[in-house]
Amino acid sequence: MKRKLTTTVIVVAALTLAGLIGVAWARKARGKKNHTEETALVTRRDMNATVQATGIIKPMVGAEVKVGSRISGVVKRLYANIGDAVHQGQVIAQLDEAELVAKLEQAQAAQAKAQSELDYARANLVREQELAKQNLTAQQQVDLTENAYRVAQAQLRQAQANVEYTEVQLSYATITAPISGVVGSVTTQEGEAISAGLSAPTFVSIIDLNRLEVDIYVDETDIGRIATGQEVSFTVDAYPDADFKGTVTAIYPKAVIQDNVVNYIVVAKITDFQERTLRPEMTANVSIQLGTREGVLAVPTRSLQRNQGQRRLMVVAGDKAVPRTVKTGWSSGSYTEILSGASEGDTVVIAPEETKQRMKDE
């Protein structure tokens, strides 16, 4: 019995020891996996620093024009449809001009009458002046004739002005495109009566798709690094394989605040359309090029974590990773500059997302 009891104790102790050894090896194996599966070195590299932001494509000032009528009337013909390409001076609508033609004929008749009356007054004045030289008429009669001649001149000028005004009104019945572009909207139809009041009623809008820009919403933490003349590249969902180019042309001084987030609008003129058709209101994923720094210490951006408002790295020391607070500089998206807190050659852990979240919460 004593021998059996001794044997049992030895077996239990051996099993326990084996279990403890297995747990230790498992922990060690997990630790090695965490630190060696995905790591990177702190190295020196040349960096093209960028600011990432979202933008909206907009027409430039003067690139979108609303075309309307300056006179009242009935739309006789409409030559524009949404999406049509038009060139400057092309007729896009015609109003019924019958009434205007009649008014022009009346004005022309009045001008002809005024011209005839002026011719008569001139001849009468010449005759009276000749009689006055021969002392065959009184000076008072000459003065009356001269006055009648001046009145006839004024009446002719007024008649001519009426003709010119009526001709201009008649020209307004033919509505042409003020710029070349694409018809963006049509807000009338044939047979519709329009009334021109204080503002001209809009017929169509025309957009020049070759004169577009991007309104970029830049976070307040980055706006201090933005300046006019910087190069911009962006993509749109419609053409994911195209990399469009632009140049910063303006920075709005007033902020745009939405959901307590402060952004500033940076305007970039599009300079390279990549032979594609961009349209207003497309969303753009923008990278603003800040410049190049050579030989800076950098780590993959994915290795950086946030902890209570600070940035930190998990630096491998022996068989474990040690958290280390660092100060960062420029970022190119994939890599971020390290100003302090890490040295060249350090091995850092690129932790999976669940590990990052846990460390952020700690």
C-alpha positions as CSV (number, residue, x, y, z in Angstrom):
1,M,0.0,0.0,0.0
2,K,2.8,2.4,0.9
3,R,4.5,1.6,-2.5
4,K,1.3,2.3,-4.4
5,L,0.8,5.6,-2.7
6,T,4.3,6.7,-3.5
7,T,3.9,5.8,-7.1
8,T,0.6,7.8,-7.4
9,V,2.2,10.9,-5.9
10,I,5.1,10.7,-8.3
11,V,2.7,10.4,-11.3
12,V,0.6,13.4,-10.2
13,A,3.7,15.5,-9.7
14,A,5.1,14.6,-13.1
15,L,1.8,15.5,-14.8
16,T,1.6,18.8,-13.0
17,L,5.2,19.7,-14.0
18,A,4.5,18.8,-17.6
19,G,1.4,21.0,-17.6
20,L,3.4,24.0,-16.2
21,I,6.1,23.5,-18.8
22,G,3.5,23.4,-21.6
23,V,1.9,26.6,-20.4
24,A,5.3,28.3,-20.2
25,W,6.2,27.2,-23.7
26,A,2.8,28.4,-25.0
27,R,3.2,31.8,-23.4
28,K,6.8,32.1,-24.8
29,A,5.6,31.0,-28.2
30,R,2.8,33.6,-28.2
31,G,5.2,36.3,-27.1
32,K,7.6,35.5,-29.9
33,K,4.7,35.4,-32.4
34,N,3.5,38.8,-31.3
35,H,7.0,40.4,-31.6
36,T,8.3,38.6,-34.7
37,E,5.2,38.1,-36.9
38,E,5.0,41.7,-38.1
39,T,7.7,44.1,-37.1
40,A,9.7,46.9,-38.7
41,L,12.9,48.8,-38.2
42,V,13.2,52.5,-37.4
43,T,15.2,53.6,-40.5
44,R,16.2,56.8,-42.3
45,R,14.4,57.6,-45.5
46,D,13.4,60.5,-47.8
47,M,9.8,61.6,-47.1
48,N,7.4,63.4,-49.2
49,A,5.1,64.9,-46.6
50,T,1.4,65.2,-47.4
51,V,-1.8,66.3,-45.8
52,Q,-4.7,64.0,-46.5
53,A,-8.2,65.5,-46.8
54,T,-11.6,65.2,-48.5
55,G,-12.8,67.7,-51.1
56,I,-15.7,68.4,-53.5
57,I,-15.3,69.3,-57.1
58,K,-16.8,72.7,-58.0
59,P,-17.0,74.9,-61.1
60,M,-14.6,77.9,-61.0
61,V,-16.0,81.4,-60.9
62,G,-17.5,82.1,-64.3
63,A,-17.4,78.5,-65.3
64,E,-21.1,78.0,-64.6
65,V,-23.5,80.5,-66.1
66,K,-27.3,80.7,-65.8
67,V,-28.8,81.8,-69.1
68,G,-32.2,83.6,-69.1
69,S,-34.4,86.0,-70.9
70,R,-34.2,89.8,-70.6
71,I,-37.7,90.3,-72.0
72,S,-41.1,88.8,-71.5
73,G,-42.6,86.5,-74.1
74,V,-43.5,83.0,-75.1
75,V,-40.8,80.3,-75.7
76,K,-41.2,79.5,-79.4
77,R,-38.3,77.0,-79.8
78,L,-35.9,75.4,-77.3
79,Y,-32.8,74.0,-78.8
80,A,-31.0,72.8,-75.6
81,N,-31.3,69.6,-73.7
82,I,-29.5,68.4,-70.5
83,G,-26.1,67.1,-71.4
84,D,-25.8,68.8,-74.8
85,A,-22.5,70.4,-75.7
86,V,-22.9,74.0,-76.8
87,H,-20.4,76.5,-78.0
88,Q,-20.3,80.3,-77.3
89,G,-22.8,82.2,-79.5
90,Q,-24.9,79.1,-80.3
91,V,-28.7,79.7,-80.3
92,I,-30.3,77.8,-77.4
93,A,-33.8,79.3,-77.4
94,Q,-36.1,81.5,-79.5
95,L,-39.0,83.6,-78.2
96,D,-42.0,84.5,-80.2
97,E,-41.0,87.8,-81.9
98,A,-44.1,88.8,-83.8
99,E,-45.0,91.6,-81.4
100,L,-41.4,92.9,-81.4
101,V,-41.3,92.9,-85.2
102,A,-44.5,94.9,-85.3
103,K,-43.1,97.4,-82.8
104,L,-39.9,97.7,-84.9
105,E,-41.9,98.4,-88.0
106,Q,-43.8,101.1,-86.2
107,A,-40.6,102.7,-84.9
108,Q,-39.1,102.6,-88.4
109,A,-42.2,104.3,-89.9
110,A,-41.9,107.0,-87.2
111,Q,-38.3,107.5,-88.1
112,A,-39.1,107.8,-91.8
113,K,-41.8,110.4,-90.9
114,A,-39.4,112.3,-88.7
115,Q,-36.8,112.3,-91.5
116,S,-39.3,113.7,-94.0
117,E,-40.3,116.4,-91.6
118,L,-36.6,117.3,-91.0
119,D,-36.0,117.5,-94.8
120,Y,-39.0,119.9,-95.1
121,A,-37.9,122.0,-92.2
122,R,-34.3,122.2,-93.7
123,A,-35.7,123.3,-97.1
124,N,-38.0,125.8,-95.5
125,L,-35.2,127.3,-93.5
126,V,-32.9,127.7,-96.5
127,R,-35.8,129.4,-98.4
128,E,-36.4,131.8,-95.5
129,Q,-32.7,132.6,-95.2
130,E,-32.6,133.5,-98.9
131,L,-35.6,135.8,-98.5
132,A,-34.0,137.4,-95.5
133,K,-30.9,138.3,-97.5
134,Q,-33.2,140.1,-100.0
135,N,-35.1,141.8,-97.2
136,L,-38.3,140.0,-98.4
137,T,-39.1,138.4,-95.0
138,A,-39.0,139.5,-91.4
139,Q,-36.2,138.2,-89.1
140,Q,-38.9,136.9,-86.8
141,Q,-40.1,134.5,-89.5
142,V,-36.5,133.3,-90.0
143,D,-36.2,132.6,-86.3
144,L,-39.4,130.6,-86.3
145,T,-38.2,128.5,-89.2
146,E,-34.9,127.9,-87.5
147,N,-36.7,126.7,-84.4
148,A,-38.9,124.4,-86.4
149,Y,-35.8,122.9,-88.0
150,R,-34.2,122.2,-84.6
151,V,-37.4,120.6,-83.3
152,A,-37.4,118.4,-86.4
153,Q,-33.8,117.4,-85.7
154,A,-34.7,116.4,-82.1
155,Q,-37.7,114.4,-83.3
156,L,-35.6,112.5,-85.8
157,R,-33.0,111.7,-83.1
158,Q,-35.8,110.4,-80.8
159,A,-37.2,108.3,-83.6
160,Q,-33.8,106.8,-84.4
161,A,-33.3,106.0,-80.7
162,N,-36.7,104.2,-80.6
163,V,-35.6,102.1,-83.6
164,E,-32.4,101.2,-82.0
165,Y,-34.1,100.3,-78.7
166,T,-36.7,98.1,-80.5
167,E,-33.9,96.4,-82.5
168,V,-32.1,95.6,-79.2
169,Q,-35.4,94.2,-77.7
170,L,-35.9,92.1,-80.8
171,S,-32.4,90.7,-80.5
172,Y,-33.2,89.6,-77.0
173,A,-35.8,87.2,-78.5
174,T,-32.9,85.1,-79.7
175,I,-31.1,83.6,-76.7
176,T,-27.5,82.4,-77.2
177,A,-24.9,80.6,-75.1
178,P,-22.5,83.1,-73.4
179,I,-19.9,80.4,-72.9
180,S,-18.9,77.0,-74.3
181,G,-19.7,74.0,-72.2
182,V,-22.3,71.4,-71.3
183,V,-26.0,72.1,-70.5
184,G,-26.4,71.3,-66.9
185,S,-30.1,72.1,-66.4
186,V,-33.2,73.2,-68.4
187,T,-36.0,75.0,-66.5
188,T,-38.5,75.9,-69.3
189,Q,-40.3,74.4,-72.2
190,E,-41.7,75.4,-75.6
191,G,-44.9,77.3,-75.3
192,E,-44.3,78.5,-71.8
193,A,-44.9,82.2,-71.2
194,I,-42.2,84.0,-69.2
195,S,-42.1,87.3,-67.5
196,A,-38.9,89.3,-67.1
197,G,-39.1,91.3,-63.8
198,L,-36.3,92.5,-61.6
199,S,-34.3,89.3,-62.4
200,A,-34.1,87.4,-65.7
201,P,-35.9,84.1,-65.7
202,T,-33.4,81.2,-66.1
203,F,-33.8,79.0,-69.2
204,V,-30.7,76.8,-68.9
205,S,-27.4,76.5,-67.0
206,I,-24.2,75.9,-68.8
207,I,-21.1,74.5,-67.2
208,D,-17.6,74.6,-68.6
209,L,-16.2,71.2,-67.5
210,N,-12.7,72.3,-68.4
211,R,-12.7,74.9,-65.7
212,L,-13.1,73.1,-62.5
213,E,-11.5,73.3,-59.0
214,V,-11.6,71.3,-55.8
215,D,-12.8,72.7,-52.5
216,I,-10.7,70.8,-49.9
217,Y,-11.7,70.6,-46.3
218,V,-8.4,70.7,-44.3
219,D,-8.4,70.1,-40.5
220,E,-7.3,73.1,-38.3
221,T,-4.3,71.1,-37.1
222,D,-2.9,71.0,-40.7
223,I,-4.0,74.3,-42.2
224,G,-0.8,76.1,-40.9
225,R,1.3,73.9,-43.3
226,I,-0.8,74.8,-46.4
227,A,0.3,77.5,-48.8
228,T,-0.7,78.6,-52.3
229,G,1.3,77.0,-55.1
230,Q,1.5,73.6,-53.5
231,E,0.9,70.6,-55.7
232,V,-2.2,68.5,-55.2
233,S,-3.2,65.0,-56.3
234,F,-6.6,63.4,-55.9
235,T,-8.8,60.5,-56.9
236,V,-12.5,60.2,-57.4
237,D,-14.7,57.1,-57.0
238,A,-15.8,57.3,-60.6
239,Y,-12.2,56.8,-61.9
240,P,-10.3,54.9,-59.1
241,D,-7.4,54.2,-61.4
242,A,-6.8,57.8,-62.3
243,D,-4.6,60.2,-60.3
244,F,-5.6,63.8,-61.1
245,K,-3.4,66.8,-60.4
246,G,-4.0,70.4,-59.3
247,T,-2.4,73.4,-57.6
248,V,-3.5,75.3,-54.5
249,T,-4.8,78.7,-55.5
250,A,-6.6,80.1,-52.4
251,I,-7.2,79.4,-48.7
252,Y,-10.5,80.6,-47.1
253,P,-9.8,82.8,-44.0
254,K,-13.1,81.7,-42.4
255,A,-13.5,78.3,-40.9
256,V,-16.3,75.8,-41.6
257,I,-17.6,74.2,-38.4
258,Q,-19.6,71.0,-38.5
259,D,-20.3,68.7,-35.6
260,N,-17.7,70.6,-33.6
261,V,-15.0,69.9,-36.2
262,V,-13.2,72.9,-37.5
263,N,-12.1,72.8,-41.1
264,Y,-10.8,75.4,-43.6
265,I,-11.5,75.3,-47.3
266,V,-8.5,75.2,-49.5
267,V,-9.1,75.8,-53.2
268,A,-7.1,73.9,-55.8
269,K,-7.3,74.4,-59.5
270,I,-7.4,71.2,-61.5
271,T,-4.5,71.2,-64.0
272,D,-4.5,67.6,-65.2
273,F,-7.8,65.9,-66.0
274,Q,-6.1,62.6,-67.2
275,E,-8.3,62.7,-70.3
276,R,-11.3,62.0,-68.1
277,T,-14.6,63.9,-67.6
278,L,-14.9,65.3,-64.0
279,R,-18.2,66.6,-62.9
280,P,-19.3,69.1,-60.1
281,E,-20.1,67.7,-56.7
282,M,-17.9,64.6,-57.1
283,T,-16.1,63.6,-53.9
284,A,-12.3,63.8,-54.1
285,N,-9.8,62.1,-51.9
286,V,-7.0,64.6,-51.8
287,S,-3.3,64.6,-50.9
288,I,-1.6,68.0,-50.6
289,Q,2.1,67.8,-51.2
290,L,4.0,69.8,-48.5
291,G,7.5,69.1,-49.6
292,T,10.4,66.6,-49.2
293,R,12.7,65.9,-46.3
294,E,15.8,63.8,-46.8
295,G,17.2,61.2,-44.4
296,V,14.7,61.5,-41.6
297,L,14.0,58.8,-39.0
298,A,10.7,57.1,-39.9
299,V,8.5,54.2,-39.0
300,P,5.4,52.7,-40.7
301,T,2.4,54.7,-39.7
302,R,0.6,51.5,-38.8
303,S,3.0,50.9,-35.9
304,L,2.0,54.2,-34.2
305,Q,-0.7,54.1,-31.5
306,R,-2.5,56.8,-29.5
307,N,-2.5,56.7,-25.8
308,Q,-4.1,59.5,-23.7
309,G,-3.3,62.1,-26.4
310,Q,0.2,60.9,-27.0
311,R,1.8,58.8,-29.8
312,R,3.7,55.7,-28.8
313,L,5.5,52.7,-30.3
314,M,5.9,49.2,-29.1
315,V,9.7,48.7,-29.2
316,V,11.1,45.1,-29.0
317,A,13.5,44.6,-26.2
318,G,14.7,41.0,-25.8
319,D,11.7,38.7,-26.0
320,K,9.0,41.4,-25.2
321,A,7.7,44.7,-26.5
322,V,8.0,47.8,-24.4
323,P,5.8,50.9,-24.9
324,R,7.7,54.0,-25.7
325,T,6.3,57.5,-26.1
326,V,7.5,59.3,-29.2
327,K,7.2,62.7,-30.9
328,T,6.2,62.6,-34.5
329,G,6.7,65.0,-37.4
330,W,5.8,64.8,-41.1
331,S,3.7,62.0,-42.5
332,S,3.5,60.6,-46.0
333,G,0.6,58.4,-45.3
334,S,2.5,55.1,-45.2
335,Y,5.4,56.4,-43.1
336,T,5.7,59.0,-40.3
337,E,8.7,60.9,-39.1
338,I,10.0,60.3,-35.6
339,L,11.5,63.4,-34.0
340,S,12.3,61.8,-30.6
341,G,11.7,58.7,-28.5
342,A,13.2,56.1,-30.9
343,S,16.6,55.4,-32.4
344,E,17.7,54.2,-35.8
345,G,17.7,50.4,-35.9
346,D,15.0,49.9,-33.2
347,T,12.6,47.1,-33.9
348,V,8.9,48.2,-33.5
349,V,5.8,46.1,-33.5
350,I,3.1,46.6,-36.1
351,A,0.2,45.5,-33.9
352,P,-3.1,44.1,-35.2
353,E,-6.1,46.4,-34.8
354,E,-7.4,44.6,-31.7
355,T,-4.1,45.0,-29.9
356,K,-4.0,48.7,-30.8
357,Q,-7.5,49.1,-29.4
358,R,-6.6,47.4,-26.2
359,M,-3.5,49.5,-25.7
360,K,-5.5,52.6,-26.5
361,D,-8.0,51.8,-23.8
362,E,-5.4,51.0,-21.1
